[in-house]
Amino acid sequence: MNKINKLALSAALTLGFAHFASAAPILDDVLSSYPDVRDNHGAYVQLTDTDGEKDDIVAGLILENAGFAANNSFGLFKRGDFTNQFEVFAGSDTPSSDRVTLVFKDNGSVWADGVEKAADFGTLFGFYLKRGDSIWYSDKSLNGGIDVAGFYDLPNAKNGYDFVVAFEDVPNGDQDFNDLVVGLSDVATVTEPGSLALLGLGLIGLGLSRNRKS
């Protein structure tokens, strides 16, 4: 289970976009303000703000605790087409002030600050972390099975965020998942059909087991 320091991240969320230079890993897999929130090992999120022609989300760079911070960039990619992607935060951005509003339009395009970032993008997407020619995705199947991102759905929005994605920028590295942490509003983890199918099979098995005992 991806581990994230509940005290450091909670403090970052509370203060807004504070930068933490602590070398200690972001431990525990719980946020201090949300004792029941754990990494749900998601890969994609769905826009939940869908009540108008111009629905939007706010993305905030909360925390970076990485030697590669100045070279790492963060962005979104379309589910089903990872080549349809766009950058949200560049390596020069810092947690002290960076916050971006992305507008999702009915035609499937995404805009930021009046500039179209992607066409035919839709409202179902994942995240990437890029450094030079290397890129890692929130969908571990695109990383050769290596999980580099923690997904945290927050039950009550904090500083406007109801979701946090926390990246590890070195696959199979120190696994502290504090190298790049972004908060977003109006998105929620997509429950994979495969996971639902496995859950259904498990419930069927449990029912059959109880019938045998009866």
LINFEN-V487366 format. One record per backbone hydrogen bond with DSSP energy under -0.5 kcal/mol. NH is the residue of the N-H (numbers start at 1). CO is the residue of the C=O. E is the energy in kcal/mol with one decimal. If there is no record, write none. Layout:
NH/CO/E + NH/CO/E
//
This chain:
3/175/-0.6 + 4/28/-3.7 + 6/27/-1.0 + 9/5/-2.3 + 10/6/-1.9 + 11/7/-2.3 + 12/8/-2.1 + 13/9/-2.7 + 14/10/-2.5 + 15/11/-2.7 + 16/12/-1.2 + 17/15/-0.8 + 18/12/-0.6 + 20/18/-0.5 + 21/19/-0.5 + 27/25/-1.5 + 30/4/-0.6 + 31/34/-0.8 + 31/37/-0.5 + 32/6/-0.9 + 34/31/-1.7 + 37/34/-2.1 + 38/36/-0.5 + 40/151/-2.2 + 45/125/-3.0 + 46/188/-2.6 + 47/123/-2.5 + 48/186/-2.9 + 49/186/-1.0 + 50/48/-1.3 + 55/104/-1.6 + 57/102/-2.1 + 59/100/-3.2 + 60/183/-2.8 + 61/98/-1.6 + 62/60/-1.0 + 62/181/-1.9 + 63/181/-1.6 + 65/178/-1.4 + 69/66/-1.4 + 71/68/-2.2 + 72/68/-1.4 + 73/130/-2.5 + 74/89/-2.8 + 75/128/-1.9 + 76/86/-2.1 + 77/126/-2.0 + 78/81/-0.7 + 78/84/-2.5 + 79/124/-1.8 + 81/78/-1.8 + 84/81/-2.0 + 85/83/-1.3 + 86/76/-2.1 + 88/74/-3.3 + 89/74/-2.1 + 93/90/-1.5 + 97/94/-1.2 + 98/94/-1.4 + 100/59/-3.0 + 102/57/-2.6 + 102/100/-0.6 + 103/111/-3.0 + 104/55/-4.2 + 104/102/-0.5 + 105/103/-0.6 + 105/109/-2.5 + 106/53/-0.9 + 108/105/-2.1 + 110/118/-2.5 + 111/103/-2.5 + 112/115/-2.6 + 113/101/-0.5 + 115/112/-1.7 + 117/110/-3.3 + 118/110/-1.5 + 121/108/-3.0 + 122/108/-1.6 + 125/45/-2.2 + 126/77/-2.7 + 128/75/-2.3 + 129/136/-2.5 + 130/73/-2.7 + 131/134/-2.9 + 134/131/-2.2 + 136/129/-2.7 + 138/127/-2.5 + 140/138/-0.9 + 142/139/-2.2 + 143/140/-1.6 + 144/141/-0.6 + 145/140/-2.7 + 146/140/-0.6 + 146/143/-0.7 + 147/145/-0.5 + 148/146/-0.6 + 150/166/-2.9 + 152/164/-2.4 + 154/152/-0.6 + 154/162/-2.2 + 155/153/-0.5 + 158/161/-2.3 + 161/158/-2.1 + 162/184/-2.1 + 163/184/-1.3 + 164/152/-2.4 + 165/182/-2.5 + 166/150/-2.2 + 167/180/-3.1 + 168/148/-2.6 + 169/167/-0.5 + 173/170/-2.1 + 179/167/-1.3 + 180/167/-1.1 + 181/63/-2.8 + 182/165/-2.5 + 183/60/-2.4 + 184/163/-2.7 + 185/58/-1.6 + 188/46/-1.5 + 190/44/-2.6 + 192/190/-0.7 + 196/192/-1.9 + 197/193/-2.4 + 198/194/-2.3 + 199/195/-2.3 + 200/196/-2.4 + 201/197/-2.4 + 202/198/-2.3 + 203/199/-2.3 + 204/200/-2.3 + 205/201/-2.6 + 206/202/-2.3 + 207/203/-2.2 + 208/204/-2.5 + 209/205/-2.4 + 210/206/-2.2 + 211/207/-2.1 + 212/208/-2.1 + 213/209/-2.0 + 214/210/-2.0
//
